[in-house]
Amino acid sequence: MKILMLHGINHDMFGKRDPQQYGTITLAQIDERLQALGQELGAEVESFQSNSEGEMVQRIHRGHADGVDAVLINAGAWTHYSYGIRDALAILGCPIVELHMSNIHAREAFRHQSVFAEIVRGQICGFGVESYLLALRAAASAVRQARAG
């Protein structure tokens, strides 16, 4: 099972950026936890982070070509306005799980809207780093269900 983890804009600054919202965990530590859980679940997790919207779209296109089984995405601020990323994700024929470390519905009003909501299997938010692990479990379960028919 191949699962692609997409980290969005400013996520390379986890551990330094707004610890009140995001804690002190780094992106490398998040990826380590995803790798460990992926092994338990029988999934190969590949992580990608970019601060460039075009690079993110290109990586999503490559995920389509590679035939990934599921996608996890924490797009950060792009969640609220990037129709380009949304349209790229819509091309994928696999389960997509949107996630956020903070509860986007309890923050500024502009963060309440997700342009991805209509095309993702579900959203997980507000659980810090645990949001990533919950999303990985949900994606792996969706892949297994799809394969079972």
N, CA, C and O atoms as a GROMACS GRO file, in nm:
protein
  596
    1MET      N    1   0.085  -0.117   0.000
    1MET     CA    2   0.000   0.000   0.000
    1MET      C    3   0.090   0.124   0.000
    1MET      O    4   0.175   0.140   0.088
    2LYS      N    5   0.071   0.210  -0.099
    2LYS     CA    6   0.150   0.333  -0.110
    2LYS      C    7   0.063   0.453  -0.072
    2LYS      O    8  -0.040   0.478  -0.133
    3ILE      N    9   0.108   0.526   0.030
    3ILE     CA   10   0.035   0.644   0.075
    3ILE      C   11   0.126   0.765   0.065
    3ILE      O   12   0.240   0.763   0.112
    4LEU      N   13   0.074   0.869   0.003
    4LEU     CA   14   0.149   0.993  -0.016
    4LEU      C   15   0.102   1.096   0.086
    4LEU      O   16  -0.016   1.128   0.094
    5MET      N   17   0.197   1.148   0.165
    5MET     CA   18   0.170   1.252   0.263
    5MET      C   19   0.217   1.384   0.206
    5MET      O   20   0.335   1.401   0.176
    6LEU      N   21   0.125   1.478   0.189
    6LEU     CA   22   0.157   1.609   0.134
    6LEU      C   23   0.151   1.714   0.244
    6LEU      O   24   0.046   1.739   0.303
    7HIS      N   25   0.265   1.776   0.270
    7HIS     CA   26   0.276   1.883   0.370
    7HIS      C   27   0.282   2.015   0.295
    7HIS      O   28   0.360   2.031   0.202
    8GLY      N   29   0.198   2.109   0.335
    8GLY     CA   30   0.190   2.235   0.263
    8GLY      C   31   0.280   2.346   0.312
    8GLY      O   32   0.379   2.326   0.382
    9ILE      N   33   0.240   2.462   0.272
    9ILE     CA   34   0.316   2.584   0.292
    9ILE      C   35   0.343   2.612   0.440
    9ILE      O   36   0.255   2.601   0.525
   10ASN      N   37   0.467   2.648   0.469
   10ASN     CA   38   0.517   2.682   0.602
   10ASN      C   39   0.535   2.563   0.696
   10ASN      O   40   0.575   2.582   0.811
   11HIS      N   41   0.506   2.443   0.651
   11HIS     CA   42   0.519   2.329   0.740
   11HIS      C   43   0.663   2.292   0.769
   11HIS      O   44   0.692   2.222   0.866
   12ASP      N   45   0.754   2.339   0.686
   12ASP     CA   46   0.896   2.319   0.716
   12ASP      C   47   0.937   2.399   0.840
   12ASP      O   48   1.048   2.382   0.891
   13MET      N   49   0.850   2.486   0.887
   13MET     CA   50   0.878   2.567   1.005
   13MET      C   51   0.813   2.512   1.132
   13MET      O   52   0.820   2.575   1.238
   14PHE      N   53   0.750   2.394   1.124
   14PHE     CA   54   0.697   2.333   1.246
   14PHE      C   55   0.810   2.319   1.346
   14PHE      O   56   0.924   2.290   1.309
   15GLY      N   57   0.780   2.340   1.471
   15GLY     CA   58   0.880   2.339   1.576
   15GLY      C   59   0.927   2.479   1.609
   15GLY      O   60   0.976   2.505   1.720
   16LYS      N   61   0.912   2.571   1.512
   16LYS     CA   62   0.952   2.710   1.532
   16LYS      C   63   0.831   2.803   1.522
   16LYS      O   64   0.828   2.910   1.583
   17ARG      N   65   0.732   2.762   1.445
   17ARG     CA   66   0.618   2.848   1.411
   17ARG      C   67   0.504   2.830   1.511
   17ARG      O   68   0.457   2.718   1.531
   18ASP      N   69   0.460   2.936   1.573
   18ASP     CA   70   0.341   2.942   1.657
   18ASP      C   71   0.320   2.815   1.741
   18ASP      O   72   0.226   2.739   1.716
   19PRO      N   73   0.406   2.792   1.840
   19PRO     CA   74   0.394   2.670   1.920
   19PRO      C   75   0.260   2.658   1.994
   19PRO      O   76   0.221   2.548   2.033
   20GLN      N   77   0.192   2.770   2.013
   20GLN     CA   78   0.058   2.766   2.077
   20GLN      C   79  -0.039   2.682   1.994
   20GLN      O   80  -0.119   2.606   2.048
   21GLN      N   81  -0.032   2.698   1.861
   21GLN     CA   82  -0.121   2.624   1.771
   21GLN      C   83  -0.063   2.489   1.730
   21GLN      O   84  -0.137   2.391   1.718
   22TYR      N   85   0.069   2.484   1.708
   22TYR     CA   86   0.127   2.368   1.642
   22TYR      C   87   0.223   2.288   1.729
   22TYR      O   88   0.276   2.186   1.685
   23GLY      N   89   0.248   2.332   1.851
   23GLY     CA   90   0.340   2.261   1.938
   23GLY      C   91   0.484   2.281   1.895
   23GLY      O   92   0.516   2.371   1.817
   24THR      N   93   0.571   2.197   1.947
   24THR     CA   94   0.714   2.210   1.918
   24THR      C   95   0.768   2.097   1.832
   24THR      O   96   0.888   2.090   1.806
   25ILE      N   97   0.681   2.008   1.788
   25ILE     CA   98   0.725   1.896   1.704
   25ILE      C   99   0.769   1.948   1.567
   25ILE      O  100   0.709   2.041   1.513
   26THR      N  101   0.873   1.888   1.514
   26THR     CA  102   0.924   1.928   1.382
   26THR      C  103   0.861   1.841   1.273
   26THR      O  104   0.803   1.736   1.300
   27LEU      N  105   0.875   1.887   1.150
   27LEU     CA  106   0.824   1.810   1.037
   27LEU      C  107   0.894   1.675   1.028
   27LEU      O  108   0.830   1.574   0.997
   28ALA      N  109   1.024   1.672   1.054
   28ALA     CA  110   1.098   1.545   1.050
   28ALA      C  111   1.044   1.448   1.154
   28ALA      O  112   1.035   1.328   1.128
   29GLN      N  113   1.009   1.497   1.271
   29GLN     CA  114   0.954   1.410   1.375
   29GLN      C  115   0.815   1.359   1.337
   29GLN      O  116   0.781   1.244   1.365
   30ILE      N  117   0.736   1.444   1.274
   30ILE     CA  118   0.604   1.400   1.225
   30ILE      C  119   0.623   1.288   1.123
   30ILE      O  120   0.555   1.185   1.130
   31ASP      N  121   0.714   1.308   1.029
   31ASP     CA  122   0.738   1.206   0.926
   31ASP      C  123   0.789   1.076   0.987
   31ASP      O  124   0.753   0.968   0.940
   32GLU      N  125   0.872   1.084   1.090
   32GLU     CA  126   0.920   0.962   1.158
   32GLU      C  127   0.803   0.886   1.218
   32GLU      O  128   0.797   0.763   1.207
   33ARG      N  129   0.711   0.956   1.280
   33ARG     CA  130   0.593   0.889   1.339
   33ARG      C  131   0.505   0.827   1.231
   33ARG      O  132   0.451   0.718   1.249
   34LEU      N  133   0.491   0.896   1.119
   34LEU     CA  134   0.412   0.840   1.009
   34LEU      C  135   0.479   0.715   0.954
   34LEU      O  136   0.411   0.616   0.924
   35GLN      N  137   0.611   0.718   0.939
   35GLN     CA  138   0.684   0.600   0.890
   35GLN      C  139   0.663   0.481   0.983
   35GLN      O  140   0.636   0.370   0.938
   36ALA      N  141   0.676   0.505   1.114
   36ALA     CA  142   0.661   0.396   1.211
   36ALA      C  143   0.520   0.338   1.206
   36ALA      O  144   0.504   0.216   1.205
   37LEU      N  145   0.419   0.422   1.205
   37LEU     CA  146   0.281   0.373   1.198
   37LEU      C  147   0.256   0.306   1.064
   37LEU      O  148   0.187   0.204   1.057
   38GLY      N  149   0.310   0.363   0.957
   38GLY     CA  150   0.294   0.301   0.825
   38GLY      C  151   0.344   0.158   0.823
   38GLY      O  152   0.280   0.070   0.765
   39GLN      N  153   0.458   0.133   0.886
   39GLN     CA  154   0.512  -0.004   0.893
   39GLN      C  155   0.415  -0.095   0.966
   39GLN      O  156   0.392  -0.208   0.924
   40GLU      N  157   0.359  -0.047   1.076
   40GLU     CA  158   0.261  -0.128   1.151
   40GLU      C  159   0.139  -0.162   1.066
   40GLU      O  160   0.083  -0.271   1.077
   41LEU      N  161   0.098  -0.067   0.982
   41LEU     CA  162  -0.022  -0.083   0.900
   41LEU      C  163   0.004  -0.149   0.766
   41LEU      O  164  -0.090  -0.173   0.689
   42GLY      N  165   0.129  -0.179   0.736
   42GLY     CA  166   0.163  -0.238   0.608
   42GLY      C  167   0.159  -0.139   0.493
   42GLY      O  168   0.126  -0.174   0.380
   43ALA      N  169   0.192  -0.013   0.524
   43ALA     CA  170   0.187   0.092   0.423
   43ALA      C  171   0.323   0.159   0.410
   43ALA      O  172   0.393   0.182   0.508
   44GLU      N  173   0.358   0.188   0.287
   44GLU     CA  174   0.477   0.268   0.259
   44GLU      C  175   0.430   0.413   0.250
   44GLU      O  176   0.348   0.448   0.165
   45VAL      N  177   0.483   0.497   0.338
   45VAL     CA  178   0.443   0.638   0.342
   45VAL      C  179   0.555   0.723   0.286
   45VAL      O  180   0.667   0.722   0.337
   46GLU      N  181   0.525   0.797   0.181
   46GLU     CA  182   0.621   0.892   0.124
   46GLU      C  183   0.572   1.032   0.156
   46GLU      O  184   0.457   1.066   0.129
   47SER      N  185   0.660   1.113   0.214
   47SER     CA  186   0.624   1.250   0.250
   47SER      C  187   0.687   1.349   0.154
   47SER      O  188   0.798   1.330   0.105
   48PHE      N  189   0.613   1.455   0.129
   48PHE     CA  190   0.659   1.563   0.042
   48PHE      C  191   0.612   1.694   0.102
   48PHE      O  192   0.496   1.708   0.141
   49GLN      N  193   0.703   1.793   0.110
   49GLN     CA  194   0.668   1.926   0.158
   49GLN      C  195   0.716   2.028   0.058
   49GLN      O  196   0.825   2.015   0.001
   50SER      N  197   0.633   2.130   0.036
   50SER     CA  198   0.675   2.239  -0.052
   50SER      C  199   0.608   2.368  -0.006
   50SER      O  200   0.497   2.368   0.047
   51ASN      N  201   0.679   2.479  -0.029
   51ASN     CA  202   0.621   2.611  -0.010
   51ASN      C  203   0.580   2.672  -0.144
   51ASN      O  204   0.542   2.788  -0.151
   52SER      N  205   0.588   2.591  -0.249
   52SER     CA  206   0.552   2.634  -0.384
   52SER      C  207   0.426   2.559  -0.430
   52SER      O  208   0.426   2.436  -0.438
   53GLU      N  209   0.323   2.634  -0.459
   53GLU     CA  210   0.198   2.573  -0.501
   53GLU      C  211   0.215   2.491  -0.629
   53GLU      O  212   0.158   2.383  -0.642
   54GLY      N  213   0.294   2.542  -0.724
   54GLY     CA  214   0.318   2.469  -0.848
   54GLY      C  215   0.388   2.336  -0.825
   54GLY      O  216   0.354   2.236  -0.887
   55GLU      N  217   0.487   2.335  -0.735
   55GLU     CA  218   0.556   2.209  -0.701
   55GLU      C  219   0.459   2.110  -0.638
   55GLU      O  220   0.467   1.990  -0.664
   56MET      N  221   0.368   2.161  -0.555
   56MET     CA  222   0.270   2.072  -0.492
   56MET      C  223   0.180   2.009  -0.596
   56MET      O  224   0.152   1.889  -0.591
   57VAL      N  225   0.134   2.089  -0.691
   57VAL     CA  226   0.049   2.036  -0.798
   57VAL      C  227   0.125   1.932  -0.880
   57VAL      O  228   0.070   1.827  -0.912
   58GLN      N  229   0.252   1.960  -0.912
   58GLN     CA  230   0.332   1.863  -0.987
   58GLN      C  231   0.346   1.731  -0.910
   58GLN      O  232   0.341   1.624  -0.969
   59ARG      N  233   0.364   1.740  -0.777
   59ARG     CA  234   0.379   1.617  -0.698
   59ARG      C  235   0.248   1.538  -0.695
   59ARG      O  236   0.250   1.415  -0.696
   60ILE      N  237   0.137   1.608  -0.691
   60ILE     CA  238   0.007   1.539  -0.697
   60ILE      C  239  -0.009   1.470  -0.832
   60ILE      O  240  -0.055   1.356  -0.838
   61HIS      N  241   0.029   1.538  -0.940
   61HIS     CA  242   0.022   1.475  -1.073
   61HIS      C  243   0.109   1.350  -1.077
   61HIS      O  244   0.068   1.247  -1.132
   62ARG      N  245   0.228   1.358  -1.019
   62ARG     CA  246   0.316   1.240  -1.017
   62ARG      C  247   0.254   1.127  -0.934
   62ARG      O  248   0.270   1.010  -0.967
   63GLY      N  249   0.183   1.163  -0.826
   63GLY     CA  250   0.112   1.062  -0.748
   63GLY      C  251   0.009   0.989  -0.831
   63GLY      O  252  -0.009   0.868  -0.816
   64HIS      N  253  -0.059   1.062  -0.919
   64HIS     CA  254  -0.155   0.998  -1.009
   64HIS      C  255  -0.084   0.901  -1.102
   64HIS      O  256  -0.128   0.787  -1.120
   65ALA      N  257   0.027   0.946  -1.160
   65ALA     CA  258   0.104   0.860  -1.252
   65ALA      C  259   0.161   0.739  -1.180
   65ALA      O  260   0.170   0.631  -1.238
   66ASP      N  261   0.201   0.757  -1.054
   66ASP     CA  262   0.260   0.647  -0.975
   66ASP      C  263   0.155   0.551  -0.923
   66ASP      O  264   0.188   0.442  -0.876
   67GLY      N  265   0.028   0.589  -0.929
   67GLY     CA  266  -0.079   0.503  -0.879
   67GLY      C  267  -0.081   0.490  -0.729
   67GLY      O  268  -0.098   0.380  -0.677
   68VAL      N  269  -0.064   0.600  -0.657
   68VAL     CA  270  -0.069   0.591  -0.512
   68VAL      C  271  -0.206   0.541  -0.468
   68VAL      O  272  -0.307   0.564  -0.535
   69ASP      N  273  -0.208   0.471  -0.356
   69ASP     CA  274  -0.332   0.413  -0.305
   69ASP      C  275  -0.416   0.511  -0.224
   69ASP      O  276  -0.538   0.497  -0.217
   70ALA      N  277  -0.351   0.610  -0.164
   70ALA     CA  278  -0.422   0.710  -0.084
   70ALA      C  279  -0.331   0.831  -0.067
   70ALA      O  280  -0.209   0.823  -0.082
   71VAL      N  281  -0.394   0.944  -0.036
   71VAL     CA  282  -0.321   1.069  -0.013
   71VAL      C  283  -0.369   1.130   0.118
   71VAL      O  284  -0.489   1.138   0.145
   72LEU      N  285  -0.272   1.172   0.197
   72LEU     CA  286  -0.299   1.255   0.315
   72LEU      C  287  -0.252   1.394   0.279
   72LEU      O  288  -0.146   1.410   0.219
   73ILE      N  289  -0.329   1.497   0.314
   73ILE     CA  290  -0.285   1.633   0.285
   73ILE      C  291  -0.316   1.727   0.400
   73ILE      O  292  -0.428   1.737   0.448
   74ASN      N  293  -0.211   1.796   0.442
   74ASN     CA  294  -0.223   1.912   0.530
   74ASN      C  295  -0.166   2.026   0.447
   74ASN      O  296  -0.045   2.049   0.446
   75ALA      N  297  -0.252   2.096   0.380
   75ALA     CA  298  -0.208   2.200   0.285
   75ALA      C  299  -0.183   2.334   0.352
   75ALA      O  300  -0.143   2.429   0.285
   76GLY      N  301  -0.206   2.342   0.482
   76GLY     CA  302  -0.188   2.470   0.550
   76GLY      C  303  -0.283   2.573   0.491
   76GLY      O  304  -0.398   2.542   0.461
   77ALA      N  305  -0.235   2.695   0.475
   77ALA     CA  306  -0.319   2.805   0.426
   77ALA      C  307  -0.378   2.777   0.288
   77ALA      O  308  -0.484   2.831   0.255
   78TRP      N  309  -0.312   2.695   0.207
   78TRP     CA  310  -0.368   2.663   0.075
   78TRP      C  311  -0.506   2.598   0.085
   78TRP      O  312  -0.586   2.606  -0.009
   79THR      N  313  -0.534   2.535   0.198
   79THR     CA  314  -0.663   2.470   0.220
   79THR      C  315  -0.779   2.564   0.190
   79THR      O  316  -0.884   2.521   0.143
   80HIS      N  317  -0.759   2.690   0.217
   80HIS     CA  318  -0.868   2.785   0.217
   80HIS      C  319  -0.886   2.859   0.085
   80HIS      O  320  -0.984   2.932   0.067
   81TYR      N  321  -0.791   2.840  -0.010
   81TYR     CA  322  -0.806   2.917  -0.134
   81TYR      C  323  -0.744   2.853  -0.258
   81TYR      O  324  -0.761   2.907  -0.367
   82SER      N  325  -0.673   2.742  -0.247
   82SER     CA  326  -0.601   2.692  -0.365
   82SER      C  327  -0.689   2.598  -0.449
   82SER      O  328  -0.696   2.478  -0.425
   83TYR      N  329  -0.754   2.658  -0.546
   83TYR     CA  330  -0.834   2.577  -0.639
   83TYR      C  331  -0.743   2.496  -0.732
   83TYR      O  332  -0.786   2.392  -0.783
   84GLY      N  333  -0.620   2.542  -0.753
   84GLY     CA  334  -0.526   2.466  -0.834
   84GLY      C  335  -0.492   2.332  -0.768
   84GLY      O  336  -0.492   2.228  -0.834
   85ILE      N  337  -0.463   2.335  -0.639
   85ILE     CA  338  -0.435   2.210  -0.567
   85ILE      C  339  -0.562   2.126  -0.558
   85ILE      O  340  -0.556   2.004  -0.572
   86ARG      N  341  -0.675   2.190  -0.535
   86ARG     CA  342  -0.802   2.117  -0.529
   86ARG      C  343  -0.828   2.042  -0.660
   86ARG      O  344  -0.866   1.925  -0.659
   87ASP      N  345  -0.808   2.110  -0.773
   87ASP     CA  346  -0.833   2.047  -0.902
   87ASP      C  347  -0.734   1.934  -0.929
   87ASP      O  348  -0.770   1.833  -0.989
   88ALA      N  349  -0.609   1.950  -0.885
   88ALA     CA  350  -0.511   1.842  -0.901
   88ALA      C  351  -0.552   1.722  -0.818
   88ALA      O  352  -0.546   1.608  -0.866
   89LEU      N  353  -0.594   1.745  -0.695
   89LEU     CA  354  -0.639   1.634  -0.609
   89LEU      C  355  -0.760   1.562  -0.669
   89LEU      O  356  -0.773   1.440  -0.658
   90ALA      N  357  -0.848   1.638  -0.733
   90ALA     CA  358  -0.969   1.579  -0.791
   90ALA      C  359  -0.938   1.480  -0.902
   90ALA      O  360  -1.021   1.395  -0.935
   91ILE      N  361  -0.819   1.489  -0.960
   91ILE     CA  362  -0.779   1.396  -1.066
   91ILE      C  363  -0.753   1.256  -1.009
   91ILE      O  364  -0.770   1.156  -1.078
   92LEU      N  365  -0.711   1.252  -0.884
   92LEU     CA  366  -0.674   1.124  -0.822
   92LEU      C  367  -0.796   1.036  -0.806
   92LEU      O  368  -0.906   1.084  -0.776
   93GLY      N  369  -0.778   0.908  -0.825
   93GLY     CA  370  -0.888   0.814  -0.808
   93GLY      C  371  -0.876   0.735  -0.679
   93GLY      O  372  -0.922   0.621  -0.672
   94CYS      N  373  -0.815   0.793  -0.579
   94CYS     CA  374  -0.792   0.721  -0.453
   94CYS      C  375  -0.846   0.803  -0.337
   94CYS      O  376  -0.877   0.922  -0.353
   95PRO      N  377  -0.858   0.740  -0.219
   95PRO     CA  378  -0.904   0.815  -0.102
   95PRO      C  379  -0.806   0.926  -0.065
   95PRO      O  380  -0.684   0.907  -0.068
   96ILE      N  381  -0.860   1.042  -0.030
   96ILE     CA  382  -0.782   1.157   0.014
   96ILE      C  383  -0.835   1.196   0.152
   96ILE      O  384  -0.956   1.211   0.172
   97VAL      N  385  -0.744   1.212   0.246
   97VAL     CA  386  -0.782   1.256   0.380
   97VAL      C  387  -0.714   1.390   0.408
   97VAL      O  388  -0.592   1.400   0.403
   98GLU      N  389  -0.794   1.490   0.438
   98GLU     CA  390  -0.744   1.623   0.473
   98GLU      C  391  -0.723   1.627   0.624
   98GLU      O  392  -0.804   1.577   0.701
   99LEU      N  393  -0.612   1.686   0.665
   99LEU     CA  394  -0.586   1.694   0.808
   99LEU      C  395  -0.522   1.826   0.845
   99LEU      O  396  -0.460   1.893   0.763
  100HIS      N  397  -0.540   1.861   0.970
  100HIS     CA  398  -0.483   1.984   1.026
  100HIS      C  399  -0.449   1.959   1.172
  100HIS      O  400  -0.525   1.893   1.244
  101MET      N  401  -0.336   2.012   1.217
  101MET     CA  402  -0.299   1.998   1.357
  101MET      C  403  -0.392   2.079   1.447
  101MET      O  404  -0.430   2.032   1.554
  102SER      N  405  -0.428   2.200   1.405
  102SER     CA  406  -0.517   2.283   1.485
  102SER      C  407  -0.661   2.261   1.439
  102SER      O  408  -0.686   2.208   1.331
  103ASN      N  409  -0.754   2.303   1.522
  103ASN     CA  410  -0.895   2.295   1.485
  103ASN      C  411  -0.928   2.417   1.401
  103ASN      O  412  -0.949   2.526   1.454
  104ILE      N  413  -0.931   2.400   1.269
  104ILE     CA  414  -0.951   2.513   1.179
  104ILE      C  415  -1.088   2.578   1.199
  104ILE      O  416  -1.106   2.694   1.163
  105HIS      N  417  -1.183   2.506   1.256
  105HIS     CA  418  -1.317   2.560   1.277
  105HIS      C  419  -1.327   2.646   1.402
  105HIS      O  420  -1.428   2.712   1.425
  106ALA      N  421  -1.222   2.644   1.484
  106ALA     CA  422  -1.220   2.724   1.606
  106ALA      C  423  -1.123   2.841   1.596
  106ALA      O  424  -1.091   2.906   1.695
  107ARG      N  425  -1.077   2.866   1.476
  107ARG     CA  426  -0.979   2.973   1.453
  107ARG      C  427  -1.042   3.087   1.373
  107ARG      O  428  -1.164   3.102   1.372
  108GLU      N  429  -0.959   3.168   1.307
  108GLU     CA  430  -1.010   3.281   1.231
  108GLU      C  431  -1.113   3.234   1.127
  108GLU      O  432  -1.105   3.122   1.076
  109ALA      N  433  -1.209   3.321   1.098
  109ALA     CA  434  -1.320   3.285   1.008
  109ALA      C  435  -1.272   3.234   0.872
  109ALA      O  436  -1.332   3.142   0.817
  110PHE      N  437  -1.165   3.294   0.818
  110PHE     CA  438  -1.121   3.250   0.685
  110PHE      C  439  -1.073   3.105   0.686
  110PHE      O  440  -1.073   3.040   0.581
  111ARG      N  441  -1.032   3.053   0.801
  111ARG     CA  442  -0.985   2.915   0.811
  111ARG      C  443  -1.098   2.813   0.818
  111ARG      O  444  -1.073   2.692   0.808
  112HIS      N  445  -1.221   2.857   0.834
  112HIS     CA  446  -1.334   2.765   0.846
  112HIS      C  447  -1.369   2.699   0.713
  112HIS      O  448  -1.432   2.593   0.711
  113GLN      N  449  -1.329   2.760   0.604
  113GLN     CA  450  -1.361   2.710   0.469
  113GLN      C  451  -1.247   2.624   0.416
  113GLN      O  452  -1.131   2.664   0.421
  114SER      N  453  -1.280   2.506   0.365
  114SER     CA  454  -1.183   2.422   0.295
  114SER      C  455  -1.231   2.404   0.152
  114SER      O  456  -1.341   2.353   0.129
  115VAL      N  457  -1.148   2.444   0.056
  115VAL     CA  458  -1.186   2.423  -0.083
  115VAL      C  459  -1.172   2.276  -0.123
  115VAL      O  460  -1.216   2.237  -0.231
  116PHE      N  461  -1.111   2.195  -0.036
  116PHE     CA  462  -1.093   2.052  -0.063
  116PHE      C  463  -1.211   1.968  -0.012
  116PHE      O  464  -1.226   1.853  -0.052
  117ALA      N  465  -1.292   2.025   0.075
  117ALA     CA  466  -1.393   1.947   0.149
  117ALA      C  467  -1.481   1.861   0.059
  117ALA      O  468  -1.516   1.749   0.096
  118GLU      N  469  -1.518   1.911  -0.056
  118GLU     CA  470  -1.609   1.837  -0.144
  118GLU      C  471  -1.545   1.716  -0.210
  118GLU      O  472  -1.616   1.628  -0.259
  119ILE      N  473  -1.412   1.709  -0.212
  119ILE     CA  474  -1.347   1.599  -0.285
  119ILE      C  475  -1.271   1.502  -0.195
  119ILE      O  476  -1.222   1.400  -0.243
  120VAL      N  477  -1.261   1.532  -0.066
  120VAL     CA  478  -1.187   1.444   0.023
  120VAL      C  479  -1.281   1.346   0.090
  120VAL      O  480  -1.400   1.370   0.103
  121ARG      N  481  -1.224   1.232   0.133
  121ARG     CA  482  -1.302   1.132   0.205
  121ARG      C  483  -1.348   1.188   0.339
  121ARG      O  484  -1.461   1.163   0.383
  122GLY      N  485  -1.258   1.264   0.404
  122GLY     CA  486  -1.293   1.324   0.532
  122GLY      C  487  -1.184   1.418   0.579
  122GLY      O  488  -1.077   1.427   0.520
  123GLN      N  489  -1.216   1.488   0.688
  123GLN     CA  490  -1.124   1.583   0.750
  123GLN      C  491  -1.097   1.540   0.894
  123GLN      O  492  -1.187   1.494   0.964
  124ILE      N  493  -0.973   1.557   0.937
  124ILE     CA  494  -0.936   1.535   1.076
  124ILE      C  495  -0.860   1.660   1.120
  124ILE      O  496  -0.762   1.698   1.056
  125CYS      N  497  -0.905   1.723   1.227
  125CYS     CA  498  -0.836   1.845   1.271
  125CYS      C  499  -0.848   1.861   1.422
  125CYS      O  500  -0.941   1.812   1.486
  126GLY      N  501  -0.748   1.931   1.476
  126GLY     CA  502  -0.754   1.970   1.615
  126GLY      C  503  -0.683   1.880   1.713
  126GLY      O  504  -0.690   1.904   1.833
  127PHE      N  505  -0.614   1.778   1.666
  127PHE     CA  506  -0.551   1.682   1.756
  127PHE      C  507  -0.399   1.689   1.754
  127PHE      O  508  -0.332   1.594   1.795
  128GLY      N  509  -0.343   1.799   1.706
  128GLY     CA  510  -0.198   1.812   1.700
  128GLY      C  511  -0.139   1.706   1.609
  128GLY      O  512  -0.196   1.673   1.505
  129VAL      N  513  -0.025   1.652   1.649
  129VAL     CA  514   0.041   1.551   1.567
  129VAL      C  515  -0.046   1.426   1.552
  129VAL      O  516  -0.034   1.354   1.453
  130GLU      N  517  -0.132   1.400   1.647
  130GLU     CA  518  -0.221   1.284   1.640
  130GLU      C  519  -0.313   1.292   1.518
  130GLU      O  520  -0.358   1.189   1.468
  131SER      N  521  -0.341   1.413   1.469
  131SER     CA  522  -0.422   1.427   1.348
  131SER      C  523  -0.360   1.352   1.231
  131SER      O  524  -0.430   1.290   1.151
  132TYR      N  525  -0.227   1.357   1.222
  132TYR     CA  526  -0.156   1.286   1.116
  132TYR      C  527  -0.175   1.134   1.129
  132TYR      O  528  -0.201   1.065   1.031
  133LEU      N  529  -0.162   1.085   1.251
  133LEU     CA  530  -0.171   0.941   1.272
  133LEU      C  531  -0.314   0.891   1.252
  133LEU      O  532  -0.335   0.783   1.195
  134LEU      N  533  -0.411   0.968   1.297
  134LEU     CA  534  -0.551   0.933   1.273
  134LEU      C  535  -0.581   0.932   1.123
  134LEU      O  536  -0.652   0.844   1.074
  135ALA      N  537  -0.528   1.029   1.051
  135ALA     CA  538  -0.550   1.036   0.906
  135ALA      C  539  -0.488   0.916   0.835
  135ALA      O  540  -0.547   0.860   0.743
  136LEU      N  541  -0.369   0.876   0.879
  136LEU     CA  542  -0.305   0.759   0.818
  136LEU      C  543  -0.387   0.633   0.844
  136LEU      O  544  -0.405   0.551   0.754
  137ARG      N  545  -0.436   0.618   0.964
  137ARG     CA  546  -0.522   0.501   0.994
  137ARG      C  547  -0.648   0.503   0.908
  137ARG      O  548  -0.689   0.400   0.856
  138ALA      N  549  -0.709   0.621   0.893
  138ALA     CA  550  -0.831   0.632   0.813
  138ALA      C  551  -0.804   0.600   0.666
  138ALA      O  552  -0.883   0.532   0.601
  139ALA      N  553  -0.693   0.649   0.614
  139ALA     CA  554  -0.659   0.623   0.474
  139ALA      C  555  -0.631   0.476   0.450
  139ALA      O  556  -0.679   0.418   0.353
  140ALA      N  557  -0.555   0.414   0.540
  140ALA     CA  558  -0.525   0.270   0.525
  140ALA      C  559  -0.653   0.188   0.530
  140ALA      O  560  -0.669   0.092   0.455
  141SER      N  561  -0.744   0.225   0.619
  141SER     CA  562  -0.872   0.155   0.628
  141SER      C  563  -0.953   0.172   0.499
  141SER      O  564  -1.014   0.076   0.452
  142ALA      N  565  -0.955   0.293   0.443
  142ALA     CA  566  -1.028   0.318   0.319
  142ALA      C  567  -0.971   0.236   0.204
  142ALA      O  568  -1.046   0.185   0.121
  143VAL      N  569  -0.839   0.224   0.199
  143VAL     CA  570  -0.776   0.144   0.093
  143VAL      C  571  -0.816  -0.002   0.109
  143VAL      O  572  -0.852  -0.068   0.011
  144ARG      N  573  -0.810  -0.052   0.231
  144ARG     CA  574  -0.848  -0.194   0.254
  144ARG      C  575  -0.994  -0.218   0.215
  144ARG      O  576  -1.025  -0.320   0.154
  145GLN      N  577  -1.082  -0.127   0.251
  145GLN     CA  578  -1.223  -0.140   0.216
  145GLN      C  579  -1.241  -0.141   0.065
  145GLN      O  580  -1.318  -0.221   0.013
  146ALA      N  581  -1.172  -0.053  -0.005
  146ALA     CA  582  -1.184  -0.046  -0.151
  146ALA      C  583  -1.135  -0.174  -0.216
  146ALA      O  584  -1.194  -0.223  -0.313
  147ARG      N  585  -1.027  -0.230  -0.162
  147ARG     CA  586  -0.973  -0.354  -0.218
  147ARG      C  587  -1.064  -0.473  -0.191
  147ARG      O  588  -1.069  -0.567  -0.270
  148ALA      N  589  -1.136  -0.469  -0.079
  148ALA     CA  590  -1.224  -0.579  -0.043
  148ALA      C  591  -1.352  -0.579  -0.128
  148ALA      O  592  -1.424  -0.678  -0.136
  149GLY      N  593  -1.376  -0.463  -0.190
  149GLY     CA  594  -1.490  -0.454  -0.281
  149GLY      C  595  -1.612  -0.410  -0.212
  149GLY      O  596  -1.717  -0.398  -0.276
   0.00000   0.00000   0.00000
